[in-house]
Amino acid sequence: MSRLQLALNVSNIDEAVEFYSKLFATEPIKRKPGYANFAIANPPLKLVLFEGAEGGTINHLGVETDNAAEVEAAEARLTGDGLTTTGIDDTICCYATKVETWVTDPDALKWEWYVKTGDSDQMSDETSDDNAMCCAPAQAEPVSLGRKTEEQGCC
């Protein structure tokens, strides 16, 4: 089962965990200092919280897949459609080992396509104490697809 991932920056991890545990009627599946990870069944959502960055902002978004072949297929589709990705990586990110690729939207929002292959005691491959930042590589350049004008409207 694939599911959408939402990674949020929060100002207080304990308050955020308490709130989201009540909101989605589930406890996190992983807690580390400054970090919480929920696997929510209904709606199918991977919710990840990072403490220390500007609270109430999106850290990154992602799509969690069932296997590496789905990540590879997404990578091929994205690059085939002309988007710049980071390529496929086996990495450590968010206290997990993963196969992943990243792409950045026109407003610099980072998207991750990944499959978790195991657990890790490390936040990332990099040696850093900055748990507030996701593991998104800097290489994924924003895509310029043009902007809607006010005349084009919204929704």
C-alpha positions in Angstrom: 0.0 0.0 0.0 1.4 3.3 -1.0 0.6 6.3 1.1 1.3 10.0 1.2 4.0 11.3 3.6 3.7 14.7 5.3 6.8 15.9 7.2 6.1 18.9 9.4 8.4 21.2 11.4 7.1 21.7 14.9 8.2 24.0 17.7 7.6 21.5 20.6 7.8 17.8 19.8 5.9 16.6 22.9 3.0 18.9 22.3 2.8 18.0 18.7 2.9 14.2 19.4 0.1 14.7 21.9 -2.0 16.6 19.4 -1.4 14.3 16.4 -1.9 11.2 18.6 -5.3 12.5 19.5 -6.1 13.8 16.0 -5.4 10.5 14.3 -6.1 8.2 17.3 -2.7 6.5 17.0 0.7 6.7 18.7 3.9 7.2 16.9 5.7 4.1 15.6 9.1 5.8 16.2 10.2 8.4 18.7 13.7 9.9 18.9 14.9 13.2 20.3 13.3 15.9 18.3 11.6 13.4 16.0 8.3 11.4 15.8 7.0 9.1 13.0 3.4 8.0 12.7 2.0 5.3 10.4 -1.7 6.3 10.2 -4.1 3.7 8.8 -7.1 6.0 8.2 -6.4 8.1 6.2 -3.4 6.3 4.8 -0.7 8.7 5.9 2.9 8.7 7.0 3.2 11.7 9.3 6.7 12.8 10.4 7.4 15.5 12.9 10.8 17.4 13.2 11.4 19.7 16.2 13.6 22.8 16.1 12.8 24.4 12.7 10.2 27.1 12.2 7.1 25.4 13.7 4.0 25.0 11.6 5.8 24.7 8.3 6.2 21.8 5.9 9.6 20.1 6.1 9.0 17.9 3.0 6.4 15.7 1.4 6.8 12.2 0.2 5.2 9.0 -1.2 6.1 5.8 0.7 6.0 2.8 -1.6 5.9 -0.9 -0.9 9.2 -1.8 -2.7 12.3 -0.5 -4.5 10.8 -1.3 -7.9 8.1 1.3 -7.3 10.7 3.9 -6.5 12.7 3.0 -9.6 9.5 3.2 -11.7 8.7 6.7 -10.2 12.2 7.8 -10.9 12.0 6.7 -14.5 8.6 8.4 -14.9 9.7 11.7 -13.3 12.9 11.9 -15.4 11.0 10.8 -18.5 8.6 13.7 -17.9 11.6 16.1 -17.8 11.9 16.6 -14.0 15.3 16.8 -12.4 15.7 14.2 -9.6 18.5 13.2 -7.3 18.7 9.7 -8.8 18.1 6.5 -6.8 20.0 6.3 -3.6 20.3 3.7 -0.8 20.6 5.9 2.2 19.9 6.5 5.9 17.3 9.2 6.4 14.9 9.9 9.3 16.2 7.0 11.4 15.6 4.5 8.6 17.5 2.9 5.8 15.8 3.7 2.5 15.8 3.5 -1.3 14.8 6.9 -2.4 14.8 9.7 -5.0 14.0 13.4 -4.5 12.5 16.1 -6.7 11.8 19.8 -5.9 8.7 21.7 -7.0 8.7 25.2 -8.5 8.4 26.8 -5.0 11.4 24.7 -3.7 9.2 22.2 -1.8 11.0 18.9 -1.6 9.2 15.6 -2.5 10.6 12.2 -1.7 9.7 8.8 -3.3 11.0 6.0 -1.1 10.7 2.6 0.4 11.9 1.9 4.0 14.2 -1.1 4.0 15.1 -1.1 7.7 15.6 0.9 10.9 18.7 3.0 11.9 19.9 4.7 15.0 21.1 7.6 12.9 19.1 10.5 11.6 21.0 10.5 8.3 24.1 9.4 6.5 25.6 12.8 7.4 27.1 13.4 10.8 24.9 16.3 12.1 23.1 17.2 15.2 20.5 19.2 13.2 17.4 17.0 13.6 15.2 19.8 12.4 16.1 19.3 8.8 15.0 16.4 6.7 17.5 14.4 4.8 16.7 15.9 1.4 19.8 16.3 -0.7 20.4 19.9 -2.0 20.9 18.6 -5.6 17.2 18.5 -6.5 16.7 21.7 -8.3 13.3 23.4 -8.4 11.3 22.9 -11.6 10.1 26.0 -13.5 6.7 25.2 -14.9 5.3 28.7 -15.1 2.8 30.4 -12.8 -0.9 30.9 -12.9 -1.9 34.5 -13.3 -4.7 36.0 -11.2 -6.9 36.0 -14.3 -6.5 32.2 -14.5 -8.1 31.9 -11.1 -7.8 29.1 -8.6 -9.7 26.0 -7.7 
